[in-house]
Amino acid sequence: MVYKGVWLHNVAELLDVEDGVILTRVPDRLRMAVNPGVQSMAIQPAGVELRFNLKSKEARIGMRCKEEGIFVGEVYQGDFLVDSFFVSNRDSEVVVSTPVKIEKLKELSRKERMPFDAGLTRVILPYRATCVIKNIEGEFEPPRKEQLPAIRYLAYGSSITHGATAIRPTGTYAMRTAQLLGVDLINLGFGGSALCEKEMADYIAGRNDWDFATLEMGINMVGGFDASVFRNRVEYFVPAIAKAHPEKYIFCIDMFSFHLGLKGERKKQKEFRDIVKDVATGIKSDKVIHIDGRKLLKNWSGLCTDLVHPSPSGMEEIARNLAGVIRKKLKV
C-alpha cells in the first residue's frame, strides 16, 4: 500500500483517527470479525515498515503511540542499520537523510547480493505499540521490485510470533528467521489471540503474496480451550491454507518450551502437540511439515521469568533452528 509516496509494508488498511492514521495488518472487516485480542493486536505494527527511495534532502515522519511507555523502532538503509528511534504517547518525529557513504553501501549490497538494496530506506516501527502516523514529509519513490527479496515469508502465531519480549523490532524470531534466510517477512503474530479461527485461515489462504509460511499454534488455546475445540479449529485452519497453496511449504509449529514441561509431559499439552502433528502429517503432503516447538527452543535459559515468552537469546535460538529447518526444504 502506498501512502504519501511511501510503501507501507505488512499493512492491509489505514484507519483514520483525529490526528492521523493507524495501520492495521489485516483488513478491518476481518479484524472486527475475530476475537477481541486480534482487534487490538492487529493495529500494533509488528513487522510493519515504511519503505521508500528518498529523493529530497530528508524525510520527516511524525508519530505517537496510543499506549503509555517508550517503544523502540529502527531505521535501515537496505540491510544496514542506520539508527534506533524511540516513540511514546507524546508527539515525536523521525528524521531520515541519505547516509554519506550511500554509494559504498549500494556497492556492497550489490557485491554481497544482500536481500535489500542499500538505496532503499526502511523505517521499522515498534512491534508492540499502536502507532499513529501523524504526517509524512519529503519526496519519495516506492521500492522497485529488484530492491526487495524475491521470496516472502508469512508467519502466523501468538505473542511469541508477534515479538514479545524482543528488545527491538528486528529481534523477533520471525524477523531474525527472515534475515537469516534472506527473505521478506509478513508478520501475522497476534499477542494472546492466535485462536486459529476459520476467518483467519480463509484470509491467509486467500492471500497470494507469500511463498512459504509458518503457523505457530497452541499456546494461546491450551489454557482456556478443550482439546476437542483445538482439534476442530486446527483441522480446518491448516488444510484450508494447504489446499489453497499446494505448491508452497507450510511449517506447522506446535508449542515452544514453556512451564508445563518442567515436570514432564502433562496430558493436555501432549494432546495439543499431538493434534498439530496429527493434522500436519494427516494432510499427506511433503509440503506440510510438522515442527516440535521444543526442538526450536531447547534451552530453558532462553525463556523470560514467566516461563512462556522467549528472551532475546531465546528468540535468536528459535530463529537459527527454524531457519535451519526451512533452509533444508527451500534450499535458500
KELUMFI-792296 format. One record per residue (C-alpha): residue number from 1; residue in three letters; z, y, x. Coordinates in pm, 1 decimal. Example, Ala and Ser with C-alpha at 12.3 -4.5 7.8 and 13.67 -1.06 7.14 Angstrom:
BEGIN
dofi nr=1, rest=ALA, z=780.0, y=-450.0, x=1230.0 .
dofi nr=2, rest=SER, z=714.0, y=-106.0, x=1367.0 .
This chain:
BEGIN
dofi nr=1, rest=MET, z=0.0, y=0.0, x=0.0 .
dofi nr=2, rest=VAL, z=-96.8, y=343.7, x=133.7 .
dofi nr=3, rest=TYR, z=136.5, y=634.5, x=60.6 .
dofi nr=4, rest=LYS, z=62.1, y=980.1, x=202.0 .
dofi nr=5, rest=GLY, z=-168.4, y=827.7, x=461.2 .
dofi nr=6, rest=VAL, z=91.1, y=573.8, x=579.2 .
dofi nr=7, rest=TRP, z=66.5, y=198.0, x=522.3 .
dofi nr=8, rest=LEU, z=383.4, y=61.0, x=360.4 .
dofi nr=9, rest=HIS, z=415.5, y=-296.3, x=484.8 .
dofi nr=10, rest=ASN, z=607.1, y=-550.0, x=271.0 .
dofi nr=11, rest=VAL, z=613.6, y=-307.3, x=-23.0 .
dofi nr=12, rest=ALA, z=485.7, y=-404.6, x=-367.4 .
dofi nr=13, rest=GLU, z=562.2, y=-90.6, x=-565.0 .
dofi nr=14, rest=LEU, z=715.6, y=257.9, x=-546.4 .
dofi nr=15, rest=LEU, z=994.3, y=364.0, x=-778.4 .
dofi nr=16, rest=ASP, z=1033.1, y=735.7, x=-843.9 .
dofi nr=17, rest=VAL, z=1376.3, y=894.9, x=-808.8 .
dofi nr=18, rest=GLU, z=1477.9, y=1258.3, x=-832.8 .
dofi nr=19, rest=ASP, z=1425.6, y=1343.1, x=-465.3 .
dofi nr=20, rest=GLY, z=1168.3, y=1089.0, x=-352.2 .
dofi nr=21, rest=VAL, z=1065.9, y=725.0, x=-386.3 .
dofi nr=22, rest=ILE, z=1237.4, y=389.3, x=-340.6 .
dofi nr=23, rest=LEU, z=1038.5, y=96.1, x=-204.6 .
dofi nr=24, rest=THR, z=1059.3, y=-240.4, x=-379.0 .
dofi nr=25, rest=ARG, z=946.6, y=-558.0, x=-205.3 .
dofi nr=26, rest=VAL, z=838.1, y=-727.0, x=-528.9 .
dofi nr=27, rest=PRO, z=671.3, y=-579.2, x=-838.0 .
dofi nr=28, rest=ASP, z=924.0, y=-405.1, x=-1057.6 .
dofi nr=29, rest=ARG, z=841.0, y=-623.8, x=-1355.9 .
dofi nr=30, rest=LEU, z=937.7, y=-931.7, x=-1153.1 .
dofi nr=31, rest=ARG, z=1244.5, y=-759.9, x=-1007.7 .
dofi nr=32, rest=MET, z=1380.5, y=-693.3, x=-1355.4 .
dofi nr=33, rest=ALA, z=1291.1, y=-1040.8, x=-1486.4 .
dofi nr=34, rest=VAL, z=1506.1, y=-1238.7, x=-1244.0 .
dofi nr=35, rest=ASN, z=1876.6, y=-1237.9, x=-1162.7 .
dofi nr=36, rest=PRO, z=2071.1, y=-911.8, x=-1111.6 .
dofi nr=37, rest=GLY, z=2111.8, y=-980.1, x=-741.9 .
dofi nr=38, rest=VAL, z=1737.9, y=-958.7, x=-681.0 .
dofi nr=39, rest=GLN, z=1729.4, y=-641.4, x=-887.8 .
dofi nr=40, rest=SER, z=1942.9, y=-469.1, x=-624.2 .
dofi nr=41, rest=MET, z=1834.6, y=-663.6, x=-315.0 .
dofi nr=42, rest=ALA, z=1458.6, y=-622.2, x=-363.7 .
dofi nr=43, rest=ILE, z=1492.7, y=-245.8, x=-314.5 .
dofi nr=44, rest=GLN, z=1669.0, y=-299.0, x=17.3 .
dofi nr=45, rest=PRO, z=1381.5, y=-281.6, x=266.6 .
dofi nr=46, rest=ALA, z=1423.6, y=-598.8, x=474.6 .
dofi nr=47, rest=GLY, z=1107.1, y=-626.9, x=678.6 .
dofi nr=48, rest=VAL, z=963.8, y=-303.4, x=539.6 .
dofi nr=49, rest=GLU, z=767.6, y=-91.0, x=785.2 .
dofi nr=50, rest=LEU, z=586.5, y=241.4, x=772.8 .
dofi nr=51, rest=ARG, z=274.6, y=185.0, x=982.5 .
dofi nr=52, rest=PHE, z=24.3, y=445.8, x=1095.8 .
dofi nr=53, rest=ASN, z=-201.8, y=577.9, x=1366.5 .
dofi nr=54, rest=LEU, z=-63.3, y=921.4, x=1441.1 .
dofi nr=55, rest=LYS, z=-330.0, y=1193.6, x=1453.1 .
dofi nr=56, rest=SER, z=-106.8, y=1501.1, x=1454.7 .
dofi nr=57, rest=LYS, z=134.6, y=1607.8, x=1725.4 .
dofi nr=58, rest=GLU, z=423.3, y=1443.2, x=1545.2 .
dofi nr=59, rest=ALA, z=531.8, y=1276.9, x=1222.8 .
dofi nr=60, rest=ARG, z=840.4, y=1370.1, x=1024.1 .
dofi nr=61, rest=ILE, z=990.4, y=1124.3, x=777.1 .
dofi nr=62, rest=GLY, z=1279.3, y=1244.1, x=564.1 .
dofi nr=63, rest=MET, z=1506.9, y=983.6, x=411.1 .
dofi nr=64, rest=ARG, z=1853.7, y=893.2, x=294.4 .
dofi nr=65, rest=CYS, z=2033.2, y=578.2, x=179.3 .
dofi nr=66, rest=LYS, z=2191.8, y=532.1, x=-160.2 .
dofi nr=67, rest=GLU, z=2485.4, y=338.6, x=-13.4 .
dofi nr=68, rest=GLU, z=2766.1, y=480.3, x=196.5 .
dofi nr=69, rest=GLY, z=2762.2, y=383.4, x=561.6 .
dofi nr=70, rest=ILE, z=2539.5, y=414.4, x=866.4 .
dofi nr=71, rest=PHE, z=2234.3, y=189.4, x=891.2 .
dofi nr=72, rest=VAL, z=2005.5, y=119.2, x=1186.4 .
dofi nr=73, rest=GLY, z=1628.1, y=147.2, x=1187.4 .
dofi nr=74, rest=GLU, z=1380.9, y=118.5, x=1474.0 .
dofi nr=75, rest=VAL, z=1054.7, y=273.1, x=1586.4 .
dofi nr=76, rest=TYR, z=798.8, y=61.5, x=1770.0 .
dofi nr=77, rest=GLN, z=469.8, y=150.8, x=1931.6 .
dofi nr=78, rest=GLY, z=288.0, y=-176.4, x=1873.2 .
dofi nr=79, rest=ASP, z=524.2, y=-434.6, x=2025.1 .
dofi nr=80, rest=PHE, z=702.1, y=-177.8, x=2244.4 .
dofi nr=81, rest=LEU, z=1035.7, y=-35.5, x=2130.6 .
dofi nr=82, rest=VAL, z=1044.7, y=342.7, x=2117.3 .
dofi nr=83, rest=ASP, z=1398.0, y=402.8, x=1991.7 .
dofi nr=84, rest=SER, z=1652.0, y=330.4, x=1720.2 .
dofi nr=85, rest=PHE, z=1748.3, y=572.6, x=1446.6 .
dofi nr=86, rest=PHE, z=2034.0, y=595.6, x=1200.4 .
dofi nr=87, rest=VAL, z=2029.3, y=657.5, x=826.1 .
dofi nr=88, rest=SER, z=2322.8, y=738.2, x=597.8 .
dofi nr=89, rest=ASN, z=2372.1, y=868.6, x=245.7 .
dofi nr=90, rest=ARG, z=2312.8, y=1216.4, x=384.9 .
dofi nr=91, rest=ASP, z=1962.9, y=1353.0, x=433.0 .
dofi nr=92, rest=SER, z=1816.1, y=1272.9, x=772.8 .
dofi nr=93, rest=GLU, z=1479.7, y=1295.5, x=943.9 .
dofi nr=94, rest=VAL, z=1296.2, y=1059.9, x=1177.1 .
dofi nr=95, rest=VAL, z=1062.9, y=1246.2, x=1413.6 .
dofi nr=96, rest=VAL, z=792.4, y=1042.2, x=1585.6 .
dofi nr=97, rest=SER, z=548.5, y=1157.8, x=1852.7 .
dofi nr=98, rest=THR, z=294.5, y=978.4, x=2068.1 .
dofi nr=99, rest=PRO, z=452.3, y=835.4, x=2386.1 .
dofi nr=100, rest=VAL, z=350.0, y=996.4, x=2714.4 .
dofi nr=101, rest=LYS, z=237.1, y=659.0, x=2853.4 .
dofi nr=102, rest=ILE, z=35.4, y=563.7, x=2543.7 .
dofi nr=103, rest=GLU, z=-282.9, y=477.4, x=2736.5 .
dofi nr=104, rest=LYS, z=-92.8, y=244.6, x=2967.5 .
dofi nr=105, rest=LEU, z=77.7, y=86.2, x=2666.1 .
dofi nr=106, rest=LYS, z=-259.8, y=31.4, x=2499.9 .
dofi nr=107, rest=GLU, z=-397.6, y=-121.0, x=2818.2 .
dofi nr=108, rest=LEU, z=-102.3, y=-358.5, x=2844.6 .
dofi nr=109, rest=SER, z=-122.2, y=-461.5, x=2480.7 .
dofi nr=110, rest=ARG, z=-490.6, y=-549.1, x=2522.4 .
dofi nr=111, rest=LYS, z=-443.8, y=-722.7, x=2855.5 .
dofi nr=112, rest=GLU, z=-148.9, y=-932.0, x=2734.9 .
dofi nr=113, rest=ARG, z=-307.4, y=-992.0, x=2393.7 .
dofi nr=114, rest=MET, z=0.6, y=-865.2, x=2213.0 .
dofi nr=115, rest=PRO, z=11.2, y=-917.2, x=1835.2 .
dofi nr=116, rest=PHE, z=29.0, y=-543.7, x=1756.3 .
dofi nr=117, rest=ASP, z=-195.3, y=-281.6, x=1913.1 .
dofi nr=118, rest=ALA, z=10.0, y=-23.4, x=2102.4 .
dofi nr=119, rest=GLY, z=-175.1, y=258.8, x=1930.2 .
dofi nr=120, rest=LEU, z=-4.8, y=163.5, x=1603.8 .
dofi nr=121, rest=THR, z=328.7, y=327.7, x=1522.0 .
dofi nr=122, rest=ARG, z=576.8, y=114.1, x=1325.6 .
dofi nr=123, rest=VAL, z=884.4, y=271.0, x=1167.2 .
dofi nr=124, rest=ILE, z=1101.6, y=-28.1, x=1071.6 .
dofi nr=125, rest=LEU, z=1354.3, y=56.6, x=803.3 .
dofi nr=126, rest=PRO, z=1713.0, y=-76.1, x=790.4 .
dofi nr=127, rest=TYR, z=1718.7, y=-419.9, x=628.8 .
dofi nr=128, rest=ARG, z=2033.6, y=-371.6, x=422.5 .
dofi nr=129, rest=ALA, z=2028.5, y=-29.3, x=258.4 .
dofi nr=130, rest=THR, z=1839.2, y=122.7, x=-32.1 .
dofi nr=131, rest=CYS, z=1628.4, y=388.1, x=138.5 .
dofi nr=132, rest=VAL, z=1494.8, y=689.3, x=-45.8 .
dofi nr=133, rest=ILE, z=1183.7, y=825.9, x=124.9 .
dofi nr=134, rest=LYS, z=1205.2, y=1199.3, x=59.0 .
dofi nr=135, rest=ASN, z=897.9, y=1321.5, x=244.5 .
dofi nr=136, rest=ILE, z=636.4, y=1218.7, x=499.6 .
dofi nr=137, rest=GLU, z=467.6, y=1490.4, x=701.3 .
dofi nr=138, rest=GLY, z=186.1, y=1455.4, x=952.7 .
dofi nr=139, rest=GLU, z=-173.8, y=1343.9, x=986.4 .
dofi nr=140, rest=PHE, z=-229.7, y=968.5, x=979.9 .
dofi nr=141, rest=GLU, z=-479.9, y=688.1, x=964.4 .
dofi nr=142, rest=PRO, z=-372.1, y=348.9, x=822.7 .
dofi nr=143, rest=PRO, z=-372.5, y=43.7, x=1050.4 .
dofi nr=144, rest=ARG, z=-702.7, y=-121.0, x=1129.6 .
dofi nr=145, rest=LYS, z=-730.1, y=-497.0, x=1087.8 .
dofi nr=146, rest=GLU, z=-768.3, y=-555.5, x=1460.5 .
dofi nr=147, rest=GLN, z=-439.0, y=-373.2, x=1528.0 .
dofi nr=148, rest=LEU, z=-236.1, y=-633.0, x=1338.4 .
dofi nr=149, rest=PRO, z=-150.5, y=-1000.7, x=1391.2 .
dofi nr=150, rest=ALA, z=-409.6, y=-1233.4, x=1243.2 .
dofi nr=151, rest=ILE, z=-150.7, y=-1468.9, x=1089.3 .
dofi nr=152, rest=ARG, z=101.5, y=-1370.4, x=820.9 .
dofi nr=153, rest=TYR, z=434.0, y=-1546.6, x=760.8 .
dofi nr=154, rest=LEU, z=619.9, y=-1532.3, x=427.7 .
dofi nr=155, rest=ALA, z=994.9, y=-1601.9, x=438.5 .
dofi nr=156, rest=TYR, z=1192.2, y=-1662.5, x=116.4 .
dofi nr=157, rest=GLY, z=1566.6, y=-1713.3, x=112.3 .
dofi nr=158, rest=SER, z=1922.7, y=-1589.7, x=90.4 .
dofi nr=159, rest=SER, z=2111.9, y=-1313.0, x=267.2 .
dofi nr=160, rest=ILE, z=2055.0, y=-1506.3, x=588.7 .
dofi nr=161, rest=THR, z=1679.4, y=-1462.9, x=550.0 .
dofi nr=162, rest=HIS, z=1737.6, y=-1108.7, x=423.7 .
dofi nr=163, rest=GLY, z=1910.2, y=-1035.3, x=754.5 .
dofi nr=164, rest=ALA, z=2289.2, y=-1038.1, x=722.7 .
dofi nr=165, rest=THR, z=2456.8, y=-989.0, x=966.1 .
dofi nr=166, rest=ALA, z=2199.6, y=-882.9, x=1223.2 .
dofi nr=167, rest=ILE, z=2269.3, y=-557.7, x=1403.9 .
dofi nr=168, rest=ARG, z=1912.1, y=-428.2, x=1399.9 .
dofi nr=169, rest=PRO, z=1621.2, y=-496.6, x=1162.5 .
dofi nr=170, rest=THR, z=1422.2, y=-678.5, x=1430.2 .
dofi nr=171, rest=GLY, z=1722.2, y=-902.4, x=1499.4 .
dofi nr=172, rest=THR, z=1698.6, y=-1109.5, x=1181.6 .
dofi nr=173, rest=TYR, z=1595.3, y=-1471.8, x=1229.7 .
dofi nr=174, rest=ALA, z=1284.6, y=-1417.5, x=1016.5 .
dofi nr=175, rest=MET, z=1169.8, y=-1120.1, x=1222.9 .
dofi nr=176, rest=ARG, z=1252.8, y=-1290.1, x=1552.4 .
dofi nr=177, rest=THR, z=1064.6, y=-1602.2, x=1442.4 .
dofi nr=178, rest=ALA, z=762.9, y=-1383.9, x=1366.2 .
dofi nr=179, rest=GLN, z=791.1, y=-1211.2, x=1703.9 .
dofi nr=180, rest=LEU, z=819.0, y=-1540.6, x=1892.3 .
dofi nr=181, rest=LEU, z=510.1, y=-1675.2, x=1714.5 .
dofi nr=182, rest=GLY, z=312.1, y=-1350.4, x=1735.4 .
dofi nr=183, rest=VAL, z=266.4, y=-1329.8, x=1357.7 .
dofi nr=184, rest=ASP, z=330.0, y=-1068.8, x=1088.4 .
dofi nr=185, rest=LEU, z=632.8, y=-1106.9, x=860.3 .
dofi nr=186, rest=ILE, z=659.0, y=-1075.2, x=482.9 .
dofi nr=187, rest=ASN, z=1033.6, y=-1087.5, x=418.1 .
dofi nr=188, rest=LEU, z=1137.0, y=-1205.1, x=70.5 .
dofi nr=189, rest=GLY, z=1501.2, y=-1268.5, x=150.7 .
dofi nr=190, rest=PHE, z=1742.5, y=-1160.1, x=-121.6 .
dofi nr=191, rest=GLY, z=2110.4, y=-1149.6, x=-30.4 .
dofi nr=192, rest=GLY, z=2322.3, y=-1367.5, x=-259.5 .
dofi nr=193, rest=SER, z=2039.1, y=-1416.0, x=-504.9 .
dofi nr=194, rest=ALA, z=1787.4, y=-1674.3, x=-380.1 .
dofi nr=195, rest=LEU, z=1816.3, y=-1880.8, x=-700.1 .
dofi nr=196, rest=CYS, z=1473.7, y=-2050.0, x=-686.6 .
dofi nr=197, rest=GLU, z=1363.1, y=-1907.2, x=-1019.5 .
dofi nr=198, rest=LYS, z=1034.6, y=-2000.2, x=-1184.8 .
dofi nr=199, rest=GLU, z=921.0, y=-1638.0, x=-1191.7 .
dofi nr=200, rest=MET, z=969.8, y=-1603.7, x=-816.7 .
dofi nr=201, rest=ALA, z=789.0, y=-1930.8, x=-748.7 .
dofi nr=202, rest=ASP, z=493.4, y=-1818.1, x=-960.6 .
dofi nr=203, rest=TYR, z=485.5, y=-1484.6, x=-778.4 .
dofi nr=204, rest=ILE, z=480.0, y=-1642.7, x=-431.5 .
dofi nr=205, rest=ALA, z=223.5, y=-1898.4, x=-549.0 .
dofi nr=206, rest=GLY, z=4.9, y=-1616.6, x=-678.8 .
dofi nr=207, rest=ARG, z=2.9, y=-1424.5, x=-351.4 .
dofi nr=208, rest=ASN, z=-290.6, y=-1487.5, x=-119.2 .
dofi nr=209, rest=ASP, z=-177.8, y=-1267.9, x=170.0 .
dofi nr=210, rest=TRP, z=22.5, y=-1525.2, x=367.4 .
dofi nr=211, rest=ASP, z=-79.1, y=-1812.9, x=595.0 .
dofi nr=212, rest=PHE, z=243.5, y=-2016.1, x=611.4 .
dofi nr=213, rest=ALA, z=586.0, y=-1990.4, x=453.6 .
dofi nr=214, rest=THR, z=947.9, y=-2087.7, x=498.1 .
dofi nr=215, rest=LEU, z=1160.0, y=-2147.8, x=189.6 .
dofi nr=216, rest=GLU, z=1534.6, y=-2138.9, x=259.8 .
dofi nr=217, rest=MET, z=1711.6, y=-2296.3, x=-38.1 .
dofi nr=218, rest=GLY, z=2060.0, y=-2395.2, x=-144.4 .
dofi nr=219, rest=ILE, z=2331.0, y=-2171.4, x=-3.6 .
dofi nr=220, rest=ASN, z=2321.6, y=-1924.2, x=-294.6 .
dofi nr=221, rest=MET, z=2341.6, y=-2204.7, x=-552.1 .
dofi nr=222, rest=VAL, z=2578.9, y=-2462.3, x=-403.6 .
dofi nr=223, rest=GLY, z=2887.1, y=-2269.6, x=-512.5 .
dofi nr=224, rest=GLY, z=2804.8, y=-2194.6, x=-874.3 .
dofi nr=225, rest=PHE, z=2537.2, y=-2438.9, x=-990.8 .
dofi nr=226, rest=ASP, z=2537.7, y=-2809.4, x=-1065.9 .
dofi nr=227, rest=ALA, z=2316.5, y=-3028.4, x=-850.9 .
dofi nr=228, rest=SER, z=2108.1, y=-3113.2, x=-1157.8 .
dofi nr=229, rest=VAL, z=2023.5, y=-2745.3, x=-1212.5 .
dofi nr=230, rest=PHE, z=1938.8, y=-2701.0, x=-845.4 .
dofi nr=231, rest=ARG, z=1712.9, y=-3006.5, x=-854.8 .
dofi nr=232, rest=ASN, z=1529.7, y=-2882.9, x=-1163.2 .
dofi nr=233, rest=ARG, z=1464.1, y=-2547.0, x=-1000.8 .
dofi nr=234, rest=VAL, z=1354.8, y=-2684.7, x=-662.6 .
dofi nr=235, rest=GLU, z=1133.2, y=-2941.0, x=-835.7 .
dofi nr=236, rest=TYR, z=940.2, y=-2651.3, x=-987.0 .
dofi nr=237, rest=PHE, z=973.2, y=-2399.2, x=-704.3 .
dofi nr=238, rest=VAL, z=826.8, y=-2593.9, x=-411.1 .
dofi nr=239, rest=PRO, z=547.9, y=-2783.4, x=-589.6 .
dofi nr=240, rest=ALA, z=428.7, y=-2468.0, x=-767.0 .
dofi nr=241, rest=ILE, z=375.8, y=-2293.7, x=-432.9 .
dofi nr=242, rest=ALA, z=237.6, y=-2602.5, x=-258.5 .
dofi nr=243, rest=LYS, z=-10.1, y=-2675.8, x=-539.8 .
dofi nr=244, rest=ALA, z=-143.8, y=-2319.2, x=-528.0 .
dofi nr=245, rest=HIS, z=-182.6, y=-2332.6, x=-147.6 .
dofi nr=246, rest=PRO, z=-253.0, y=-2695.6, x=-48.7 .
dofi nr=247, rest=GLU, z=-405.6, y=-2588.1, x=283.9 .
dofi nr=248, rest=LYS, z=-101.8, y=-2392.9, x=401.9 .
dofi nr=249, rest=TYR, z=211.7, y=-2514.3, x=577.7 .
dofi nr=250, rest=ILE, z=531.8, y=-2471.6, x=378.5 .
dofi nr=251, rest=PHE, z=858.1, y=-2535.3, x=564.3 .
dofi nr=252, rest=CYS, z=1145.6, y=-2618.9, x=328.9 .
dofi nr=253, rest=ILE, z=1478.5, y=-2537.3, x=492.8 .
dofi nr=254, rest=ASP, z=1799.6, y=-2668.6, x=341.0 .
dofi nr=255, rest=MET, z=2138.9, y=-2511.9, x=415.1 .
dofi nr=256, rest=PHE, z=2223.8, y=-2393.6, x=764.8 .
dofi nr=257, rest=SER, z=2555.8, y=-2499.1, x=917.6 .
dofi nr=258, rest=PHE, z=2841.8, y=-2347.9, x=718.1 .
dofi nr=259, rest=HIS, z=3210.6, y=-2404.5, x=648.2 .
dofi nr=260, rest=LEU, z=3177.6, y=-2705.7, x=415.9 .
dofi nr=261, rest=GLY, z=3052.6, y=-2906.8, x=709.6 .
dofi nr=262, rest=LEU, z=3370.8, y=-2865.4, x=911.5 .
dofi nr=263, rest=LYS, z=3539.1, y=-3169.4, x=756.8 .
dofi nr=264, rest=GLY, z=3232.9, y=-3384.2, x=741.4 .
dofi nr=265, rest=GLU, z=2970.8, y=-3409.2, x=471.5 .
dofi nr=266, rest=ARG, z=3102.2, y=-3304.5, x=131.4 .
dofi nr=267, rest=LYS, z=2942.9, y=-3467.2, x=-171.5 .
dofi nr=268, rest=LYS, z=2791.8, y=-3155.5, x=-325.7 .
dofi nr=269, rest=GLN, z=2641.4, y=-3010.5, x=-11.2 .
dofi nr=270, rest=LYS, z=2493.6, y=-3351.6, x=68.8 .
dofi nr=271, rest=GLU, z=2339.9, y=-3361.8, x=-278.5 .
dofi nr=272, rest=PHE, z=2186.6, y=-3018.6, x=-225.2 .
dofi nr=273, rest=ARG, z=2047.0, y=-3110.5, x=115.4 .
dofi nr=274, rest=ASP, z=1906.9, y=-3435.7, x=-21.7 .
dofi nr=275, rest=ILE, z=1739.8, y=-3252.9, x=-310.6 .
dofi nr=276, rest=VAL, z=1545.8, y=-3023.1, x=-76.8 .
dofi nr=277, rest=LYS, z=1444.6, y=-3320.9, x=135.5 .
dofi nr=278, rest=ASP, z=1350.7, y=-3536.6, x=-165.1 .
dofi nr=279, rest=VAL, z=1133.8, y=-3266.6, x=-320.3 .
dofi nr=280, rest=ALA, z=960.3, y=-3175.3, x=6.1 .
dofi nr=281, rest=THR, z=884.1, y=-3534.0, x=104.1 .
dofi nr=282, rest=GLY, z=802.0, y=-3629.7, x=-255.1 .
dofi nr=283, rest=ILE, z=503.7, y=-3395.7, x=-258.6 .
dofi nr=284, rest=LYS, z=345.0, y=-3633.2, x=-6.1 .
dofi nr=285, rest=SER, z=159.5, y=-3366.6, x=184.7 .
dofi nr=286, rest=ASP, z=158.2, y=-3328.3, x=559.0 .
dofi nr=287, rest=LYS, z=163.4, y=-2952.6, x=497.7 .
dofi nr=288, rest=VAL, z=504.4, y=-2953.0, x=325.0 .
dofi nr=289, rest=ILE, z=774.8, y=-3003.5, x=586.0 .
dofi nr=290, rest=HIS, z=1147.9, y=-3051.3, x=533.0 .
dofi nr=291, rest=ILE, z=1380.7, y=-2898.0, x=791.8 .
dofi nr=292, rest=ASP, z=1752.9, y=-2973.2, x=809.8 .
dofi nr=293, rest=GLY, z=1914.0, y=-2630.4, x=849.7 .
dofi nr=294, rest=ARG, z=2184.5, y=-2776.2, x=1074.1 .
dofi nr=295, rest=LYS, z=1918.3, y=-2853.8, x=1332.4 .
dofi nr=296, rest=LEU, z=1823.9, y=-2488.2, x=1346.0 .
dofi nr=297, rest=LEU, z=2182.1, y=-2358.9, x=1379.8 .
dofi nr=298, rest=LYS, z=2364.0, y=-2618.1, x=1589.2 .
dofi nr=299, rest=ASN, z=2638.6, y=-2409.9, x=1749.7 .
dofi nr=300, rest=TRP, z=2936.8, y=-2319.8, x=1533.2 .
dofi nr=301, rest=SER, z=2994.7, y=-2017.0, x=1754.1 .
dofi nr=302, rest=GLY, z=2669.9, y=-1881.5, x=1613.0 .
dofi nr=303, rest=LEU, z=2847.8, y=-1803.0, x=1284.9 .
dofi nr=304, rest=CYS, z=3049.6, y=-1499.5, x=1184.0 .
dofi nr=305, rest=THR, z=3410.1, y=-1543.1, x=1072.8 .
dofi nr=306, rest=ASP, z=3304.9, y=-1607.9, x=710.8 .
dofi nr=307, rest=LEU, z=3151.9, y=-1931.1, x=846.6 .
dofi nr=308, rest=VAL, z=2836.3, y=-1869.5, x=642.2 .
dofi nr=309, rest=HIS, z=2636.4, y=-1587.2, x=798.6 .
dofi nr=310, rest=PRO, z=2492.0, y=-1619.8, x=1149.3 .
dofi nr=311, rest=SER, z=2598.3, y=-1377.6, x=1418.9 .
dofi nr=312, rest=PRO, z=2325.8, y=-1212.9, x=1629.2 .
dofi nr=313, rest=SER, z=2334.7, y=-1512.0, x=1865.3 .
dofi nr=314, rest=GLY, z=2310.8, y=-1745.8, x=1565.9 .
dofi nr=315, rest=MET, z=2009.3, y=-1556.4, x=1437.1 .
dofi nr=316, rest=GLU, z=1843.4, y=-1597.9, x=1774.3 .
dofi nr=317, rest=GLU, z=1924.1, y=-1970.5, x=1783.8 .
dofi nr=318, rest=ILE, z=1773.1, y=-2021.9, x=1438.5 .
dofi nr=319, rest=ALA, z=1463.1, y=-1824.0, x=1531.8 .
dofi nr=320, rest=ARG, z=1396.8, y=-2011.7, x=1853.8 .
dofi nr=321, rest=ASN, z=1446.5, y=-2354.5, x=1696.4 .
dofi nr=322, rest=LEU, z=1243.5, y=-2264.4, x=1388.2 .
dofi nr=323, rest=ALA, z=961.7, y=-2115.6, x=1594.3 .
dofi nr=324, rest=GLY, z=952.2, y=-2439.4, x=1792.4 .
dofi nr=325, rest=VAL, z=908.1, y=-2648.8, x=1477.2 .
dofi nr=326, rest=ILE, z=640.7, y=-2418.2, x=1336.2 .
dofi nr=327, rest=ARG, z=453.6, y=-2390.6, x=1665.4 .
dofi nr=328, rest=LYS, z=406.8, y=-2766.8, x=1681.9 .
dofi nr=329, rest=LYS, z=238.1, y=-2766.5, x=1342.1 .
dofi nr=330, rest=LEU, z=37.5, y=-2444.3, x=1354.7 .
dofi nr=331, rest=LYS, z=-43.9, y=-2456.8, x=1725.5 .
dofi nr=332, rest=VAL, z=37.4, y=-2085.4, x=1761.8 .
